[in-house]
C-alpha cells in the first residue's frame, strides 16, 4: 500500500469515527454501570456493530425495565 494523500485522509476519517464511537460507548456504559471498558474496547475494533449491539442489549433493556 502506498501512502498517498487519499489513503492518509481515509485513515484519519476511519480513526476519528472509531474513536468517537468508542468514547461515546464508554461514557454511556459508565453512566449505566454496564462494563464501560468492554464497550469502549469494542467500539475501537469496528463500526457500526458495537453501537447497534449497545442499543439492543443495554439501552432497550433499561427502557423496558423502567417501564415495568
Beta strands, then each sheet from edge to edge (+ up, - down):
end
